[in-house]
Amino acid sequence: MNIPHRFILLVDLHLSDRTDTAAYHALQWAVEEVNRVRPDFLAVAGDVTTFGTGDAAAHFLEALRRAEVPVLFTPGNAELRRSEALQILKTLMAPERRYVLRGDLLVLLPDTSTGTLPGTERVWMDGVAEAHSGVPRRVVITHYPADKLDRESEAWLTPWLARHRVELLTAGHIHFHRARRLDGCLEVASRGLDPDKASGDLPGLSLFESERPGAWSERFIPWSPEVRLLPADLPDGISPVGWSIHGDPVKAAEETLACGLSCLELRPMDLDFSRKALSDALRRLRDRGPLWLSYHLPSLMWDPGEGRIVGEEALRENLACALEAEVDSLTVHVPHAPACEMEETGSGEATALYRAFEEAYDRLFQEAARAGVRVAIENIHNPPGTSMDAPERAFATRIDEYLRWIDAVAAGFADVPGARVGAHLDVGHARNNGGDLDNL
């Protein structure tokens, strides 16, 4: 007699310490959905926190207490970023809690949070499989897909799946959906529940079902909350949906026209293109209807070797091109310089270099501000692993520094009627900012 099996996979939530985020609301929805569907169990395959903080892990556990089905858990790499989450989740992570036997089905949740299958996990997997050798069906649920593990771990796992007749391997980590065969085993990676990182479609949960041995199906349950759109500060007839295209601005304008979009940011790699061709392409865009046009400028940088600010010539050339194109907005990064060179540590007092960059921004953008063009200042990010107090940490990757810089630039245009200076917040830069600065 075939026993039907069904479970829900929750992975890659990336919960922060806050409860006013989309991820937090997605978690509440997920628990309600689990209670509605009533699967045999809920499997959580890691990266439930963003940064391994204790508050995020506590919020997750609090939500799980409402689940009306058994919960199985294995951690992801995000849980290793700090020690607090592991302490709070350690009961769920205990080896005896990471497998379950349901009739003719054995489910194992090995810990691949390090991107490997450590020797202790291999011994544990062998031991559980051997202790239940008479159970005919097997499923493995973990964070990393097989090909994202280190090579030696992948080489160990693939034949293990075949040797133990594993029917299904589920994972996350890659943030997009993928299904493939590993010999006789079906491997499915889910895009996960993170509203910011799920790629290719909506975030959500994966429901896995099987009516007979060796046959598993997946149904993705999307999280599609009611969306409340804020009013866009744009002329009537313009949708706020647009894109920034790095490359030939003429082709960018033509593609924007073909796709029916009306918000475009140009970002030329160089100025080796026909100004007339760009003018003609933009005219066709404007003839179709209202257009919001932005231009991403090169950066100003501090060169310690030369002892001066560099990049002004390239910025001036691109700025002239932007004003000729009659843009509505300019995007420019904060100055590229070490934070310790720009402000006195702890006090936030401006240094001589800070004042020099202020003067350069004031001089370069006066004409644009007087013409009514907005100046949007974009945040940047650090390399992975950069700590808050690292000497090489880039200026204005901290939000307080970023806001002070925007205010300083705006103050330079205080006598310009209607001057608009503000933030162009790159969420990806804020989220992938390295070390202690991630998501803060």
N, C-alpha and C positions, 0 to 999 in steps of 0.2 A: 504494500500500500504506500503510495506516494504522499509525503507530508508537505503541504505548501509552506513556504517560508517567505517572510517579507520583513525588511528592516529599512530604516531611514539613515542616511549618511549626512552628518553636519560637519563641514570642514572649512577652514580658512575664514573665520569670522573676523579676526583681528580687532577684538574689542579693546577700547581705550578705557581710561579711568573714569570717563565722563558718562553720564546717563542721558545726555541731551543730543546724542548722535544717531545717525541712521543705523549704524551697526547695532547699537543697543536696542533700538526698536525692531530691527530684523530678528534679534535673538528672542524677544518677547513673542513675535509672530511665529517663530520656528517652534517654540514650545507649544503654543496653541495648536499649530498644525499637526504636530506629533500626537497631541491628545485627541485631535479630530480623526486622524487616519488610523490610530491605534496599531502601529506595527508591532512585531514581536519584540523589538528593542530599538533603541536609538544608539547609533555608533558615532562617536565624535573622534575625528581623526586629526586633531591638532591645529595649531595656530588659532586657538580661540582668543588669545590675547595678541596685542600688537607688540608689546615691549616686555612681556613677562612680569608686569607689575602686579602687586598684591591686590589693589583695588579692582583691576580688571578681572582677575581670577575670582575674586569674591563675588562680583556682579554675575559672573557666569554660573557659579555654583548656586547662587540665590535663585536664578531663573530655572536651573535644572531641578530644583526641589519641587517645582510644579509639574514636572513630567510624570505622567501616569503609566509609563512603561519603563522597564529596566534600561539603564544607561551604561554603555561601555565607553572607555576613553583611552586614547593613546596620544602623547604630546607631539607637537611640531617644533620646528626650529625656533619659532618666535617665543616659545615658552622658556627657552634657554637664555634669552637676552638679559634677564635678571633672575635672581634666585627666589624672589618672593612667590611667584606663581607656582613653582615646583613644590614649595612647602605647602601651599594651600591645596594643591591638586594631588598631593602624594598618595592619599588614600585611593583615589580613582586610578592612579598609575600603578598600584601594587600588582605584581605579576599574577596573583590569584584572581584579580579583578579583570584581567585583560584577556580572558577567554570565557566562552560560554558554550555549553552543550545543550542543543535543542533537538531532541529526538534523534534523527539520523544526520544531524548537521553539527559540525564542530567549527566554531568561529574563533580565530586568533587575531589579536591586535598587537603585533610587535612594535617596539619603540624604535623608530628610525629618525628621531628628532635631530640627531647629529649628522644626518645625511649618510649614515652608515648602518650596517647591521653588526653591532659589536658582538664579540665572542659570547658574552653572557646571554644576549638575546638569542643567538643561534642554539646554544645549549637549552635554553628555555623552550624554544620552538620545537626542537627535537623531543624534549621530554614530554611536552603536552601532546604532541602527535603520537608518540609511542604509547603513552598512558591511555590513549583513546583509539588505539589501532583498529578496533572493530567498528568504529564509526565510519560509514562509507562516504560521507560528503564533507568537504572542507571549504571554508571561505577565509581569506586573510584581508584584514583592514588595517591600513597604516597611513602615515603622512606622505612619504615620498613614493612616487611611482618607481618601478624597478630601474628604469634607465636614468633616473636622477640621483640614484645612490652612487657612491664611489664604485669604480669598476670592479674591485674585488668583491664587494658586497653584492653587486648585481650578478656577478659570475657564480656566487654561492646560492643566491635566492632562486634564480631561474630554474636550475635543475631540481631544487628542493620542492618547488611548486609542482613540477611534473611527477617527482617521486612520491609525493604525498597526495596526488590526485586532487589538487586544489582546483575548484571550478571557477572561482571568482576572486580577483584581487582588486580592491578599491583603494583609492588614494586621492590626494588633493595636490597642494603645493604649487602647481603650475598655473592656476587661476583660469584655465580654459578647459573646455570639455574635450576628452579624447577617449576613444575605445580602440583596443587592438588585441591581438591574440599573442600569448606567450606559450608556444606549443599548444597544449590543450586547454590552457587557462585563459579566461577572458579577463583583461585588465581594463578598468574604467577609472579615469581621473575626472573628478568633478570640478567645475569652475568655482564652486563654493558660494558662501553666503555674504562675503564682503561687498557692500554696495559700491565701494570705490574701485576694487580690484578685479571683480568678476568680469571676465573678458568674453566678448562674442554675443552675449545676451544678458538677460536679467540674472541677478543673484538668486540663490535659492537652495533647496534641499534635493537630494537624490533618493528616490524610493526604489529599492531593489526588490524584485519578486521572482519566485521560482515555484512552478507547479510540479516539476519533475526533475530528477537528477540531471545535472549538466546543463540545464537550460535556465538562464537568468535574463531578465529584462530590466531596464532602468526607465523610470519615468521621472523627469525633472519637474519639481514643484516650484515655480518661480515666486519670488517675493515681489509683488507689484503694488506698493502702497499707493494710496491716494496722494497725488502730488499737488502741492499748492505753489503755484508759480508767483514769484515776486514780480512787481511791475518792472519792466525793462526801461531804463532811461535812454530810449532810442526813438527816433521819429516814427510816426504811424506807418504801418506797412512793412516794417522790418522785423523779421524773426530774430531773436537773440542767438540762435544757433549758427555757428560759423566755424571757421578753421584758420589755423596759422600754417602757411606752407613755406617750407625751407627750400629755396631753389629759384628757378626762373620765374620772375614775377609776371611775365606775359602769359606763360602757360598757367600760372596760378589763377590769374584773372579769367582766362578762357574756361578753365575747369569749374570755377565758381559759377560762371554763367550757365554752363551746361548742366550743373547740378541744381540750379535754382536757389542757391543760397544768396544771402544779401549781407553777410558779415564776413570780411576777409582781412587777415593780417598778412602782409607781404614780409618776407624775410630773405632777401637775396643773398646768395653765397658770395657774389661779387657784383660789380656794376657793369659787367661786360654783356649788356643787352641793349636793345634798341629802345630809347626813350619814346620815340614816336609810336612804336608798336605797343608799348605799355599804355600810352595815352589813348590810342585807338581802342584797346581792349577794355580799359576802364570806362571809356565813353559808352561802349556797347552795354556794359553793366549798368551804368547810370541811366541809359535810355530805357532799359527794361523796368526800372523802378528805383525806389530809395536804396542807397548803398551806405553801409558803415565800413569805412576803410581805415585800417591801422597799418603801421609800419614798425617792424622790430629792428632797432638800431644796434650797431656794434657797441661793445662795452669800453669804458675807460678803466685802465688798470694801472696799478702802482708797480713800477719796475725797480726793484731794489738795486739791481746791478747798475742801472743807469742813474738811479737816484731821482727819477722824475715820473710824472704821470704820462702814460703812452696811450695811443688809440684815438687821439683827438682828430687827426686828419681823416681817418676812415669814418669816424662818426659824422664830421662835417659834410663829407661827400654824400653819405647816405641821407643825412638830414635834408640836404638840398634837393635830393631826388624825391624824398617824401613830401616836402612842401610843394614841389612842382606837381606832384600827383594829387594835391589837394586832400591830404589825409585828414581824418577826423581826430586821430589819436596816434601818439607815439609810444612805443614800449622801449624802455631802456633798463638794463639791470642796475642794481646798486653797484657802487664802485667795487672793483675786484682788488681787494687788499686785505691783509690780515687784520682781524678785529683789534688785536693788541696795538696796531699801528694807528688805528683810527680814533679810539677812545681810551681814556684812562681806565684801567681795570677797576671795576667796582663802582666808580663814581659816574661813569658815562660822560665825563667831561671831554669835549672835543679836543683833538690834537691839531697841530699845524697841518698835518696831512689831511685831516677831516676838513679843515677850513679851505685848503687848496682845492679839494674836490667840490666843495660847496660853490666856490667861486667859478670853477669850470662849468658846472651844471647851470649856474645863473647866466653865465656868458653865452653858453651854447644854445640854451632853450628860450631866451628872452623873445626872439623873433616869433617862434612858434606859439608861445603863450599869448603874445599880443595879437596873433592872428586867430585866436580862439581854439587852437589845437590842444587837446588834452595831453598831459605828460603822465604816462602810467609807468610806475617803477616796479620792476619785477624782482622777486626774491631769488636767491641762488642756493645751492646746496654744497655740502662738504663731501669728501670721499668717505666711504664706509669706515666706521671705527673711530671717527673723529670725536674726541671728548669735548665737553663744554669749555674746559680750560686749556685746550691744546694751543700752543703758540701759532700753529698754522690754521686755526679755525678762521674761516672767511667772515669778513665783516657783514653784519645784518642778516646772518642766518638765524640769530635769535630774534624773536618777534619784537621785543622792546627796542632793540637796535634798529630794526627795520622801520618801525613806526617813527622813531626819532629822526631817522634819515629823511623820510617822506615829509615830515613837518619842517625840517630844515630847508629842504628844496622849496617847499611851498612858501616859506617865509621870504625867500628871495624874490618871489613874484607878488609880494603883498601890495605893491603899487600898480599892478597890472589888472585893470578891470576885468572881472570874469575869468581870471586864470584858474585852470583846473589841474591840480596835481593830486594823484592818489595811488593806490596799490593795484598792481597787477599780480594777484596771488596765484602762483603756480603750485597747485596742491601736490603734484608729484615731487617737486623740490622739497616741500615741507615734510612730506611723508618719508622721503628717502635721504634724510639729511645726515646720516652717519652717527653712530654711537648714541650718546645721551640726548642728542637733539631730535631724534626720530619722533615725529608726531607731536612734539611739544610746542 
